[in-house]
Amino acid sequence: MSNLRIFAVNHKKISSLHIDNVCCSKIRANLRRLKLHLPHGRNYSSLPDVDDGDTVTDFMAQERERGITIQSAAVTFDWKGYRINLIDTPGHVDFTLEVERCLRVLDGAVAVFDASAGVEAQTLTVWRQADKHKIPRICFLNKMDKTGASFNYAVESIREKLKAKPLLLQLPIGEAKTFKGVVDVVNKEKLLWNLNSDDGKNFERKPLLEVSDPQLLKETTEARNALIEQVADLDDEFANLVLGEFSENFDLLPAEKLQTAIHRVTLAQTAVPVLCGSALKNKGVQPLLDAITMYLPSPEERNYEFLQWYKGDLCALAFKVLHDKQRGPLVFMRIYSGMIKPQLAIHNINGNCTERISRLLLPFADQHVEIPSLTAGNIALTVGLKHTATGDTIVSSKSSALAAARRAERKGEKKHRENNEAERLLLAGVEIPEPVFFCTIEPPSMAKQPDLDHALKCLQREDPSLKVKLDPDSGQTILCGMGELHIEIIHDRIKREYGLETYLGPLQVAYRETILNSVRATDALDRTLGDKRHLVTVELEAKPLETSSLQPVIDYAQSVTQDLSQASQEAVENGIHSACLQGPLLGSPIQDVAVTLHSLVIHPGTSTTMISACVSRCMQKALKKADKQILEPLMNLEVTVPRDYLSPVLADLAQRRGNIQEIQTRQDNKVVIGFVPLAEIMGYSTVLRTLTSGSATFALELSNYQAMNPQDQSTLLSRRSGLT
């Protein structure tokens, strides 16, 4: 599955050079160029590799067993005088949040594609995430030596499916079994790797000559001319240069001029450079690293508006938390300005608390190097921060944050209320997706419940997409996750890392509920507690909302808003929100509902808790009176299957209430694209393997929530109530 890799680069050369070949075996990254404090690296008797299950950045036992990336891992290394911070991110849809929170702190990315498959289902999701964060990127077509690899097909899929403009900086020399090297289109050179070399260190760079390679030279010249025209269309400065001095003969155009223009176009995100190779034998990896330092931005080239407010003071974003048994919580930070040192006191704007960094580390997957300081543009790993969580903004002190807020005010920003001064300084955090699966989790005995609670608390801090809640009726702990694999991995980690043999209940789908018609309800609450009387009378109306909204949209009648205090309004909204957490049909959250408060009479001295309780009860009455509808999660499904097995796969999807949108052709395979309800797709991997003798693959992604038809809804309710 294709993944995104991430980079940030700082333009200062490093005085002492240390090249770590380890990082070439798996190209997923985050990059920046900075002064080196001390050389670091490892010596390996053989090069780590994905296929051997010993990749540096896939250090978790579950990752090595399955051959996939589950959590992002950072590696810092040097390449030709540049400091590179590389982050390896997952490609599986269940771990989309890992990609999201890494992209938030990066300056550039490398999208790695399977050359035989081109753009796949999850590629689109990750590409959209990079678009959202405005990340310049490079495309690397991997597995050029794999059977079925097609450079032209992969490039065309980038153009068609991602709506991107690929700039072909390389051409492959051979494909599949005949792949032996690449052509550098910009410099008109060929790079050939030694066929007997497993580590890819040794390769020859030769100029293309008319005598030895007439056909290859002709193809390369045509590709270079096309590249020059393409870049000239996208960059006015380069167009003027080409039309002025080199309009007669593009061959005379210096490579440096073309590379500078490609750099500008990449930063403007109007096109994406495309390179190719094979990471298995490290063919094409060195030119990719060169391209990263040449075309992706350095931290100075990324324009972050908030930096001007800090005037060189510390400003950092915590984007990931890990738990280490010896060191405690390890917090990953991207430093945007200033410097971090051990024993430094920092202020957390989100948590409004001050903590002290006890140690400062440079990340190298699961091994870390202790360092005396780190400056802007780097990724730091800090020890000693007990309260910092994903998405928190870190500054040197509270006074520094307020001074930055005043500078922002003077810069002509909109006037904020004084208590909002710090809010504008918060760096954008991470959007946490809603879970779609849940199941119960139980410890082996009640004596182990505190240990399970501690393990889940630590795992939640590491992974914000994992939600844990308590069932109010049964008292059981409910685990909510992004998919079957996500929950399976969490269960396995509890066993391996915390030594707890837990029991999981059957997986349940996270349904939602809504209403179909408008209803009114009234309620009154009259209680005397001690010598104080609490009296509330409420009248409200609930109606369906045309646009999708997870939270109820609350409105107030004119007569209500005149006398409503801020505290009472908060109490009303808390009551409505709490009532919408559990619907009347399945106890699932209510969505797409608008609520209008028509009347609210409060006796003097009535507590806000009583107001919330009365409003919540009234809202529940309204929901019970209304015509109700269950909404089920609908998944985008993409199945890649050999032609011979297409019919049984389509027949099986029809039984699963699948809706086929189109069937594409990809090399010798068929790609079935459609929608299928999540409830029907549980355990699908085993069935698909049986139907196709293990030759098919599939990818899932949440599309939206759709209304169930009456028959399916009735069947679900009967099953839940135990009648069927």
MARMIVO-849731 format. One line per 2 residues: their letters; for each residue y, z, x of C-alpha. Coordinates in nm, 2 decimals. Layout:
<recs>
A> Y:Z:X ~ ...
</recs>
This chain:
<recs>
MS> 0.00:0.00:0.00 ~ 0.34:-0.09:0.13
NL> 0.57:0.20:0.24 ~ 0.92:0.25:0.34
RI> 1.01:0.39:0.68 ~ 1.33:0.55:0.78
FA> 1.59:0.54:1.06 ~ 1.92:0.68:1.19
VN> 2.07:0.57:1.53 ~ 2.34:0.71:1.75
HK> 2.51:0.47:1.99 ~ 2.51:0.69:2.31
KI> 2.26:0.59:2.57 ~ 2.02:0.85:2.71
SS> 2.04:0.93:3.07 ~ 1.67:1.01:3.13
LH> 1.43:0.77:2.96 ~ 1.10:0.86:2.83
ID> 0.90:0.61:2.62 ~ 0.64:0.76:2.39
NV> 0.38:0.49:2.31 ~ 0.22:0.71:2.05
CC> 0.48:0.62:1.79 ~ 0.39:0.26:1.81
SK> 0.06:0.29:1.63 ~ 0.20:0.35:1.29
IR> 0.54:0.20:1.21 ~ 0.71:0.42:0.96
AN> 1.04:0.55:1.06 ~ 1.39:0.72:1.07
LR> 1.61:0.64:1.36 ~ 1.92:0.75:1.56
RL> 2.06:0.73:1.91 ~ 2.17:1.05:2.08
KL> 2.20:1.23:2.41 ~ 1.87:1.37:2.51
HL> 1.85:1.75:2.59 ~ 1.51:1.74:2.74
PH> 1.23:1.48:2.77 ~ 0.93:1.54:2.56
GR> 0.60:1.37:2.46 ~ 0.22:1.39:2.47
NY> -0.04:1.24:2.68 ~ -0.34:1.08:2.50
SS> -0.66:0.95:2.65 ~ -0.67:0.69:2.37
LP> -0.40:0.57:2.13 ~ -0.40:0.75:1.79
DV> -0.47:0.52:1.50 ~ -0.48:0.51:1.12
DD> -0.83:0.36:1.12 ~ -0.96:0.63:1.34
GD> -0.81:0.91:1.13 ~ -0.61:1.06:1.41
TV> -0.25:0.93:1.35 ~ 0.02:1.16:1.49
TD> 0.22:1.17:1.16 ~ -0.09:1.21:0.94
FM> -0.19:1.55:1.06 ~ -0.30:1.72:0.73
AQ> -0.68:1.73:0.69 ~ -0.65:1.56:0.35
ER> -0.45:1.27:0.51 ~ -0.70:1.21:0.78
ER> -1.00:1.23:0.54 ~ -0.85:0.98:0.30
GI> -0.66:0.76:0.54 ~ -0.33:0.79:0.35
TI> 0.00:0.96:0.39 ~ 0.06:1.25:0.16
QS> 0.36:1.43:0.29 ~ 0.64:1.29:0.51
AA> 0.63:1.38:0.88 ~ 0.91:1.35:1.14
VT> 0.88:1.23:1.50 ~ 1.15:1.21:1.75
FD> 1.11:0.98:2.05 ~ 1.31:0.75:2.28
WK> 1.31:0.37:2.31 ~ 1.50:0.18:2.58
GY> 1.78:0.44:2.60 ~ 1.80:0.51:2.23
RI> 1.70:0.83:2.05 ~ 1.48:0.75:1.74
NL> 1.41:0.99:1.46 ~ 1.11:0.84:1.27
ID> 0.99:0.97:0.94 ~ 0.66:0.85:0.80
TP> 0.66:0.85:0.42 ~ 0.38:0.81:0.17
GH> 0.31:0.50:-0.03 ~ 0.12:0.65:-0.32
VD> 0.31:0.68:-0.65 ~ 0.21:1.05:-0.69
FT> 0.42:1.13:-0.38 ~ 0.73:0.92:-0.47
LE> 0.95:1.24:-0.43 ~ 0.86:1.25:-0.06
VE> 1.02:0.90:-0.01 ~ 1.32:0.99:-0.23
RC> 1.42:1.30:-0.03 ~ 1.37:1.13:0.30
LR> 1.57:0.82:0.21 ~ 1.86:1.06:0.11
VL> 1.92:1.16:0.47 ~ 1.85:0.83:0.65
DG> 2.06:0.56:0.79 ~ 1.82:0.27:0.79
AV> 1.46:0.18:0.69 ~ 1.17:-0.04:0.78
AV> 0.96:-0.16:0.48 ~ 0.60:-0.23:0.59
FD> 0.41:-0.49:0.39 ~ 0.05:-0.60:0.39
AS> 0.08:-0.97:0.49 ~ -0.22:-1.06:0.27
AG> -0.08:-0.89:-0.04 ~ 0.30:-0.92:0.00
VE> 0.51:-0.72:-0.25 ~ 0.28:-0.47:-0.44
AQ> 0.35:-0.24:-0.74 ~ 0.47:0.06:-0.54
TL> 0.68:-0.16:-0.31 ~ 0.92:-0.23:-0.60
TV> 0.96:0.15:-0.67 ~ 1.04:0.23:-0.31
WR> 1.27:-0.07:-0.27 ~ 1.47:0.05:-0.58
QA> 1.50:0.39:-0.42 ~ 1.64:0.24:-0.10
DK> 1.88:0.03:-0.31 ~ 2.00:0.35:-0.49
HK> 2.08:0.52:-0.16 ~ 2.23:0.19:-0.01
IP> 1.99:0.19:0.29 ~ 2.00:-0.11:0.52
RI> 1.64:-0.22:0.59 ~ 1.41:-0.45:0.80
CF> 1.09:-0.59:0.66 ~ 0.77:-0.59:0.88
LN> 0.48:-0.80:0.77 ~ 0.18:-0.60:0.90
KM> -0.19:-0.69:0.92 ~ -0.12:-1.05:1.03
DK> -0.47:-1.05:1.18 ~ -0.64:-0.95:0.85
TG> -0.85:-1.21:0.66 ~ -0.63:-1.37:0.39
AS> -0.30:-1.29:0.57 ~ -0.03:-1.54:0.48
FN> 0.32:-1.52:0.63 ~ 0.47:-1.77:0.39
YA> 0.32:-1.60:0.08 ~ 0.45:-1.26:0.19
VE> 0.80:-1.39:0.26 ~ 0.81:-1.57:-0.08
SI> 0.70:-1.26:-0.26 ~ 1.00:-1.07:-0.09
RE> 1.23:-1.34:-0.21 ~ 1.09:-1.36:-0.57
KL> 0.99:-1.01:-0.65 ~ 1.25:-0.80:-0.46
KA> 1.53:-1.06:-0.51 ~ 1.62:-1.02:-0.14
KP> 1.73:-1.28:0.11 ~ 1.48:-1.28:0.40
LL> 1.61:-1.37:0.74 ~ 1.31:-1.50:0.94
LQ> 1.36:-1.36:1.29 ~ 1.00:-1.43:1.39
LP> 0.72:-1.68:1.32 ~ 0.35:-1.59:1.36
IG> 0.14:-1.78:1.62 ~ -0.18:-1.82:1.41
EA> -0.28:-1.61:1.11 ~ -0.58:-1.39:1.02
KT> -0.85:-1.43:1.30 ~ -0.63:-1.68:1.50
FK> -0.33:-1.45:1.52 ~ -0.23:-1.40:1.88
GV> 0.14:-1.35:1.90 ~ 0.48:-1.42:1.75
VD> 0.77:-1.66:1.81 ~ 1.12:-1.50:1.87
VV> 1.33:-1.74:1.66 ~ 1.67:-1.61:1.79
NK> 1.58:-1.66:2.16 ~ 1.33:-1.94:2.11
EK> 1.06:-1.76:2.31 ~ 0.70:-1.69:2.24
LL> 0.54:-1.34:2.28 ~ 0.16:-1.35:2.35
WN> -0.05:-1.04:2.36 ~ -0.36:-0.99:2.58
LN> -0.66:-1.05:2.35 ~ -0.86:-0.78:2.54
SD> -0.59:-0.52:2.51 ~ -0.64:-0.25:2.24
DG> -0.31:-0.07:2.29 ~ -0.08:-0.37:2.28
KN> 0.12:-0.26:2.58 ~ 0.07:-0.58:2.77
FE> 0.22:-0.90:2.65 ~ 0.39:-1.21:2.79
RK> 0.73:-1.34:2.69 ~ 0.77:-1.71:2.77
PL> 1.04:-1.96:2.68 ~ 0.93:-2.24:2.44
LE> 0.92:-2.58:2.63 ~ 0.89:-2.94:2.51
VS> 0.62:-3.00:2.76 ~ 0.38:-2.72:2.67
DP> 0.46:-2.64:2.30 ~ 0.62:-2.95:2.14
QL> 0.52:-2.87:1.78 ~ 0.60:-2.50:1.81
LK> 0.94:-2.57:1.96 ~ 1.02:-2.81:1.68
ET> 0.92:-2.56:1.41 ~ 1.12:-2.28:1.59
TE> 1.43:-2.50:1.63 ~ 1.42:-2.58:1.26
AR> 1.38:-2.21:1.17 ~ 1.66:-2.11:1.40
NA> 1.90:-2.37:1.25 ~ 1.80:-2.26:0.90
LI> 1.86:-1.89:1.01 ~ 2.21:-1.98:1.15
EQ> 2.31:-2.16:0.83 ~ 2.18:-1.87:0.62
VA> 2.37:-1.61:0.82 ~ 2.69:-1.83:0.82
DL> 2.67:-1.84:0.44 ~ 2.67:-1.46:0.43
DD> 2.92:-1.37:0.71 ~ 3.26:-1.54:0.72
EF> 3.33:-1.44:1.08 ~ 3.01:-1.60:1.20
AN> 3.07:-1.91:0.98 ~ 3.41:-1.96:1.15
LV> 3.25:-1.94:1.49 ~ 2.97:-2.18:1.40
LG> 3.20:-2.44:1.24 ~ 3.45:-2.41:1.52
EF> 3.26:-2.42:1.85 ~ 2.90:-2.50:1.77
SE> 2.91:-2.73:1.47 ~ 2.78:-3.02:1.68
NF> 2.48:-2.84:1.83 ~ 2.34:-2.51:1.71
DL> 2.12:-2.49:2.02 ~ 2.43:-2.39:2.23
LP> 2.50:-2.09:2.01 ~ 2.44:-1.77:2.22
AE> 2.16:-1.54:2.09 ~ 2.40:-1.24:2.13
KL> 2.65:-1.39:1.88 ~ 2.37:-1.46:1.63
QT> 2.23:-1.10:1.68 ~ 2.57:-0.95:1.62
AI> 2.61:-1.14:1.29 ~ 2.26:-1.05:1.18
HR> 2.35:-0.68:1.25 ~ 2.66:-0.71:1.02
VT> 2.47:-0.89:0.75 ~ 2.19:-0.62:0.76
LA> 2.45:-0.34:0.73 ~ 2.62:-0.52:0.44
QT> 2.27:-0.53:0.27 ~ 2.32:-0.90:0.18
AV> 2.00:-1.00:0.35 ~ 1.69:-0.84:0.53
PV> 1.55:-0.94:0.87 ~ 1.18:-1.01:0.86
LC> 0.94:-0.96:1.15 ~ 0.56:-0.97:1.17
GS> 0.27:-0.83:1.37 ~ -0.04:-0.62:1.35
AL> -0.01:-0.24:1.40 ~ -0.39:-0.20:1.45
KN> -0.36:-0.35:1.80 ~ 0.01:-0.29:1.83
KG> 0.10:-0.66:1.83 ~ 0.46:-0.71:1.74
VQ> 0.55:-0.34:1.76 ~ 0.77:-0.36:2.07
PL> 0.99:-0.64:1.92 ~ 1.01:-0.43:1.60
LD> 1.15:-0.13:1.79 ~ 1.40:-0.36:1.96
AI> 1.50:-0.49:1.62 ~ 1.55:-0.14:1.49
TM> 1.79:-0.05:1.77 ~ 1.96:-0.39:1.74
YL> 2.01:-0.44:1.36 ~ 1.99:-0.11:1.18
PS> 2.29:0.12:1.17 ~ 2.38:0.41:1.40
PE> 2.51:0.73:1.23 ~ 2.87:0.62:1.33
ER> 2.82:0.30:1.14 ~ 2.73:0.48:0.81
NY> 3.05:0.57:0.62 ~ 3.01:0.92:0.47
EF> 3.34:1.00:0.29 ~ 3.29:1.38:0.30
LQ> 3.29:1.39:0.69 ~ 3.67:1.36:0.70
WY> 3.70:1.69:0.52 ~ 3.49:1.89:0.77
KG> 3.69:1.78:1.08 ~ 3.39:1.82:1.31
DL> 3.27:2.15:1.16 ~ 2.90:2.18:1.07
CA> 2.78:1.99:0.77 ~ 2.41:1.94:0.71
LA> 2.16:1.87:0.43 ~ 1.83:2.05:0.39
FK> 1.58:1.79:0.27 ~ 1.24:1.94:0.32
VL> 1.07:2.28:0.36 ~ 0.73:2.35:0.51
HD> 0.55:2.69:0.54 ~ 0.41:2.79:0.87
KQ> 0.17:3.09:0.89 ~ 0.32:3.21:1.22
RG> 0.69:3.11:1.19 ~ 0.75:3.13:0.81
PL> 0.96:2.87:0.63 ~ 1.05:2.56:0.84
VF> 1.36:2.38:0.70 ~ 1.42:2.01:0.80
MR> 1.79:1.93:0.81 ~ 2.00:1.61:0.86
IY> 2.31:1.70:1.06 ~ 2.61:1.49:0.95
SG> 2.87:1.66:1.16 ~ 2.91:1.95:1.40
MI> 2.63:2.12:1.60 ~ 2.34:2.35:1.54
KP> 2.22:2.62:1.78 ~ 1.97:2.90:1.77
QL> 2.10:3.24:1.64 ~ 2.37:3.05:1.45
AI> 2.49:3.20:1.12 ~ 2.51:2.93:0.85
HN> 2.64:2.93:0.49 ~ 2.44:2.77:0.21
IN> 2.68:2.63:-0.05 ~ 2.42:2.59:-0.32
GN> 2.28:2.94:-0.29 ~ 2.61:3.09:-0.20
CT> 2.44:3.29:0.08 ~ 2.47:3.33:0.45
ER> 2.16:3.31:0.67 ~ 2.08:3.30:1.05
IS> 1.88:3.03:1.23 ~ 1.65:3.22:1.47
RL> 1.50:2.91:1.65 ~ 1.58:2.54:1.67
LL> 1.30:2.28:1.71 ~ 1.28:1.91:1.76
PF> 1.01:1.77:1.52 ~ 0.71:1.59:1.65
AD> 0.47:1.58:1.34 ~ 0.28:1.91:1.35
QH> 0.39:1.99:1.71 ~ 0.75:2.10:1.78
VE> 0.97:2.12:2.09 ~ 1.21:2.42:2.11
IP> 1.56:2.30:2.21 ~ 1.90:2.47:2.28
SL> 2.12:2.26:2.05 ~ 2.13:1.95:1.83
TA> 2.44:1.74:1.74 ~ 2.54:1.51:1.45
GN> 2.31:1.22:1.37 ~ 1.99:1.41:1.44
IA> 1.71:1.57:1.23 ~ 1.67:1.94:1.31
LT> 1.38:2.17:1.23 ~ 1.51:2.53:1.18
VG> 1.32:2.86:1.17 ~ 1.45:3.18:1.00
LK> 1.61:3.04:0.68 ~ 1.44:3.24:0.39
HT> 1.65:3.12:0.09 ~ 1.73:2.75:0.18
AT> 1.56:2.49:-0.05 ~ 1.54:2.11:-0.07
GD> 1.88:1.96:-0.15 ~ 2.09:2.25:-0.02
TI> 2.42:2.18:0.16 ~ 2.46:2.38:0.48
VS> 2.80:2.45:0.65 ~ 2.91:2.69:0.93
SK> 3.08:2.94:0.70 ~ 3.22:3.00:0.35
SS> 3.57:2.97:0.49 ~ 3.48:2.63:0.64
AL> 3.36:2.51:0.30 ~ 3.68:2.62:0.13
AA> 3.90:2.47:0.41 ~ 3.71:2.14:0.36
AR> 3.77:2.17:-0.02 ~ 4.14:2.21:0.04
RA> 4.15:1.90:0.27 ~ 3.97:1.70:0.00
ER> 4.23:1.83:-0.26 ~ 4.52:1.71:-0.03
KG> 4.35:1.37:0.01 ~ 4.45:1.30:-0.35
EK> 4.11:1.40:-0.51 ~ 4.12:1.49:-0.88
KH> 4.23:1.85:-0.94 ~ 3.94:2.09:-0.99
RE> 3.94:2.44:-1.13 ~ 3.93:2.70:-0.84
NN> 3.57:2.80:-0.91 ~ 3.47:2.44:-0.87
EA> 3.61:2.40:-0.52 ~ 3.28:2.43:-0.35
ER> 3.10:2.20:-0.60 ~ 3.27:1.88:-0.48
LL> 3.14:1.96:-0.12 ~ 2.78:1.96:-0.23
LA> 2.59:1.67:-0.08 ~ 2.39:1.48:-0.34
GV> 2.06:1.65:-0.37 ~ 1.73:1.49:-0.49
EI> 1.64:1.39:-0.84 ~ 1.31:1.56:-0.93
PE> 1.09:1.35:-1.16 ~ 0.93:1.51:-1.46
PV> 0.55:1.58:-1.42 ~ 0.30:1.37:-1.63
FF> -0.02:1.57:-1.58 ~ -0.09:1.94:-1.62
CT> -0.40:2.17:-1.61 ~ -0.47:2.54:-1.60
IE> -0.55:2.70:-1.26 ~ -0.73:3.04:-1.23
PP> -0.81:3.26:-0.93 ~ -1.17:3.37:-0.87
SM> -1.07:3.72:-0.99 ~ -0.77:3.90:-1.13
AK> -0.74:4.08:-0.80 ~ -0.65:3.75:-0.63
QP> -0.38:3.66:-0.89 ~ -0.09:3.78:-0.66
DL> -0.23:3.57:-0.37 ~ -0.25:3.26:-0.60
DH> 0.11:3.33:-0.72 ~ 0.23:3.35:-0.36
AL> 0.04:3.03:-0.26 ~ 0.19:2.84:-0.56
KC> 0.54:2.98:-0.48 ~ 0.52:2.85:-0.12
LQ> 0.38:2.51:-0.23 ~ 0.65:2.47:-0.50
RE> 0.92:2.53:-0.23 ~ 0.76:2.26:-0.02
DP> 0.71:2.02:-0.31 ~ 0.97:2.03:-0.58
SL> 0.77:1.78:-0.80 ~ 0.51:2.05:-0.85
KV> 0.59:2.27:-1.15 ~ 0.42:2.60:-1.23
KL> 0.46:2.77:-1.56 ~ 0.29:3.05:-1.76
DP> 0.13:2.97:-2.10 ~ 0.29:3.23:-2.34
DS> -0.01:3.23:-2.57 ~ -0.30:3.25:-2.33
GQ> -0.12:3.40:-2.03 ~ -0.29:3.13:-1.81
TI> -0.11:2.97:-1.51 ~ -0.03:2.60:-1.58
LC> -0.01:2.35:-1.29 ~ 0.21:2.04:-1.36
GM> 0.20:1.74:-1.13 ~ 0.27:1.37:-1.08
GE> -0.09:1.25:-1.11 ~ -0.46:1.32:-1.06
LH> -0.44:1.28:-0.68 ~ -0.13:1.51:-0.66
IE> -0.31:1.80:-0.85 ~ -0.63:1.74:-0.65
II> -0.44:1.77:-0.32 ~ -0.26:2.09:-0.43
HD> -0.60:2.24:-0.53 ~ -0.75:2.14:-0.20
RI> -0.45:2.29:0.00 ~ -0.48:2.62:-0.18
KR> -0.84:2.64:-0.07 ~ -0.79:2.53:0.29
EY> -0.45:2.68:0.37 ~ -0.46:3.00:0.16
GL> -0.84:3.06:0.15 ~ -0.85:3.08:-0.23
ET> -1.13:2.93:-0.44 ~ -0.94:2.84:-0.75
YL> -1.07:2.69:-1.07 ~ -0.89:2.40:-1.24
GP> -0.91:2.34:-1.62 ~ -0.95:1.98:-1.75
LQ> -0.65:1.75:-1.68 ~ -0.41:1.72:-1.98
VA> -0.15:1.45:-2.04 ~ 0.21:1.57:-2.07
YR> 0.30:1.44:-2.42 ~ 0.64:1.48:-2.57
ET> 0.76:1.50:-2.93 ~ 1.05:1.38:-3.14
IL> 1.17:1.36:-3.50 ~ 1.20:1.06:-3.73
NS> 1.46:1.17:-3.99 ~ 1.76:1.39:-4.03
VR> 1.71:1.75:-4.16 ~ 1.92:2.06:-4.22
AT> 1.82:2.42:-4.19 ~ 1.99:2.76:-4.23
DA> 1.89:3.10:-4.10 ~ 2.03:3.45:-4.08
LD> 1.94:3.74:-3.85 ~ 2.04:4.09:-3.94
RT> 1.93:4.37:-3.71 ~ 2.05:4.72:-3.64
LG> 1.98:4.85:-3.29 ~ 2.09:5.21:-3.24
DK> 2.43:5.23:-3.40 ~ 2.52:4.87:-3.36
RH> 2.46:4.60:-3.63 ~ 2.39:4.24:-3.52
LV> 2.44:3.98:-3.79 ~ 2.43:3.60:-3.74
TV> 2.42:3.32:-3.99 ~ 2.36:2.96:-3.87
EL> 2.35:2.62:-4.04 ~ 2.26:2.32:-3.83
EA> 2.14:1.96:-3.86 ~ 1.89:1.78:-3.64
KP> 1.86:1.41:-3.63 ~ 1.69:1.14:-3.42
LE> 1.88:1.00:-3.13 ~ 1.89:0.62:-3.07
TS> 1.91:0.64:-2.69 ~ 1.65:0.83:-2.48
SL> 1.75:1.18:-2.38 ~ 1.53:1.45:-2.24
QP> 1.78:1.72:-2.34 ~ 1.91:1.77:-2.70
VI> 2.26:1.63:-2.75 ~ 2.47:1.91:-2.91
DY> 2.78:1.86:-3.12 ~ 2.99:2.11:-3.32
AQ> 3.16:2.07:-3.65 ~ 3.54:2.11:-3.65
SV> 3.53:2.44:-3.84 ~ 3.29:2.59:-3.58
TQ> 3.48:2.50:-3.26 ~ 3.80:2.67:-3.36
DL> 3.67:3.03:-3.33 ~ 3.38:2.97:-3.08
SQ> 3.40:3.17:-2.76 ~ 3.26:3.04:-2.43
AS> 2.99:3.31:-2.43 ~ 2.89:3.23:-2.79
QE> 2.87:2.86:-2.72 ~ 2.64:2.92:-2.42
AV> 2.42:3.14:-2.64 ~ 2.40:2.86:-2.91
EN> 2.30:2.60:-2.65 ~ 2.05:2.83:-2.49
GI> 1.89:2.88:-2.83 ~ 1.87:2.51:-2.91
HS> 1.73:2.43:-2.56 ~ 1.46:2.70:-2.58
AC> 1.35:2.58:-2.93 ~ 1.32:2.22:-2.79
LQ> 1.08:2.34:-2.51 ~ 0.79:2.36:-2.75
GP> 0.75:2.12:-3.04 ~ 0.57:2.20:-3.37
LL> 0.28:1.95:-3.32 ~ 0.14:2.00:-2.97
GS> 0.38:2.25:-2.82 ~ 0.52:1.97:-2.60
PI> 0.89:1.93:-2.52 ~ 1.12:1.77:-2.78
QD> 1.33:1.47:-2.67 ~ 1.57:1.22:-2.83
VA> 1.72:1.47:-3.07 ~ 2.09:1.52:-3.16
VT> 2.19:1.86:-3.31 ~ 2.51:1.93:-3.50
LH> 2.61:2.29:-3.57 ~ 2.78:2.30:-3.91
SL> 2.83:2.67:-3.96 ~ 2.81:2.98:-3.74
VI> 2.91:3.33:-3.87 ~ 2.90:3.61:-3.62
HP> 2.95:3.98:-3.71 ~ 3.18:4.16:-3.45
GT> 2.97:4.33:-3.18 ~ 2.67:4.09:-3.21
ST> 2.51:4.03:-2.88 ~ 2.47:3.68:-2.73
TM> 2.09:3.74:-2.72 ~ 2.08:3.78:-3.10
IS> 2.29:3.46:-3.14 ~ 2.04:3.27:-2.92
AC> 1.74:3.41:-3.11 ~ 1.89:3.31:-3.45
VS> 1.99:2.96:-3.34 ~ 1.65:2.90:-3.18
RC> 1.46:3.02:-3.50 ~ 1.69:2.79:-3.72
MQ> 1.62:2.50:-3.49 ~ 1.24:2.56:-3.51
KA> 1.27:2.56:-3.89 ~ 1.45:2.22:-3.88
LK> 1.19:2.07:-3.65 ~ 0.90:2.18:-3.87
KA> 1.07:2.03:-4.18 ~ 1.13:1.69:-4.02
DK> 0.88:1.40:-3.99 ~ 0.74:1.43:-3.64
QI> 0.63:1.18:-3.39 ~ 0.42:1.23:-3.07
LE> 0.54:1.03:-2.76 ~ 0.28:0.94:-2.49
PL> 0.34:0.84:-2.13 ~ 0.30:0.47:-2.08
MN> 0.20:0.35:-1.73 ~ 0.28:0.02:-1.55
LE> -0.06:-0.10:-1.43 ~ -0.13:-0.36:-1.16
VT> -0.50:-0.44:-1.09 ~ -0.59:-0.67:-0.81
VP> -0.94:-0.81:-0.88 ~ -1.16:-1.11:-0.75
RD> -1.17:-1.40:-1.00 ~ -1.54:-1.34:-1.07
YL> -1.47:-0.99:-1.21 ~ -1.16:-1.07:-1.41
SP> -1.33:-1.08:-1.75 ~ -1.50:-0.74:-1.75
VL> -1.17:-0.58:-1.62 ~ -0.97:-0.74:-1.91
AD> -1.23:-0.63:-2.16 ~ -1.22:-0.28:-2.03
LA> -0.84:-0.27:-2.05 ~ -0.85:-0.39:-2.41
QR> -1.07:-0.09:-2.50 ~ -0.81:0.14:-2.33
RG> -0.53:0.02:-2.55 ~ -0.39:-0.19:-2.26
NI> -0.12:-0.44:-2.31 ~ -0.15:-0.73:-2.06
QE> 0.18:-0.89:-1.97 ~ 0.07:-1.15:-1.72
IQ> -0.20:-1.25:-1.48 ~ -0.09:-1.38:-1.14
TR> -0.28:-1.55:-0.86 ~ -0.27:-1.38:-0.51
QD> -0.48:-1.58:-0.26 ~ -0.84:-1.56:-0.39
NK> -0.76:-1.27:-0.62 ~ -0.61:-1.23:-0.97
VV> -0.34:-0.97:-1.03 ~ -0.34:-0.83:-1.38
IG> 0.00:-0.67:-1.48 ~ 0.04:-0.47:-1.79
FV> 0.09:-0.14:-1.97 ~ -0.17:0.12:-2.05
PL> -0.13:0.48:-2.20 ~ -0.19:0.74:-1.94
AE> -0.44:0.92:-2.16 ~ -0.67:0.62:-2.14
IM> -0.65:0.57:-1.77 ~ -0.79:0.91:-1.64
GY> -1.09:0.85:-1.42 ~ -1.02:0.48:-1.41
ST> -1.08:0.44:-1.04 ~ -1.45:0.52:-1.08
VL> -1.49:0.28:-1.38 ~ -1.31:0.00:-1.19
RT> -1.52:0.05:-0.88 ~ -1.84:0.02:-1.10
LT> -1.71:-0.29:-1.29 ~ -1.62:-0.48:-0.97
SG> -1.87:-0.35:-0.72 ~ -1.58:-0.17:-0.53
SA> -1.39:-0.50:-0.47 ~ -1.08:-0.42:-0.70
TF> -0.78:-0.20:-0.64 ~ -0.51:-0.07:-0.88
AL> -0.17:0.09:-0.88 ~ 0.00:0.30:-1.15
EL> 0.36:0.40:-1.21 ~ 0.52:0.58:-1.51
SN> 0.71:0.33:-1.72 ~ 0.84:0.53:-2.02
YQ> 0.74:0.74:-2.32 ~ 0.64:0.54:-2.63
AM> 0.56:0.65:-2.99 ~ 0.18:0.67:-3.07
NP> 0.06:0.48:-3.37 ~ -0.03:0.70:-3.67
QD> -0.41:0.66:-3.63 ~ -0.41:0.76:-3.26
QS> -0.17:1.05:-3.33 ~ -0.40:1.18:-3.61
TL> -0.70:1.15:-3.37 ~ -0.52:1.34:-3.10
LS> -0.41:1.62:-3.33 ~ -0.76:1.66:-3.47
RR> -0.90:1.68:-3.12 ~ -0.65:1.94:-3.02
SG> -0.71:2.15:-3.32 ~ -1.09:2.14:-3.26
LT> -1.18:1.94:-3.57 ~ -1.34:1.65:-3.37
</recs>
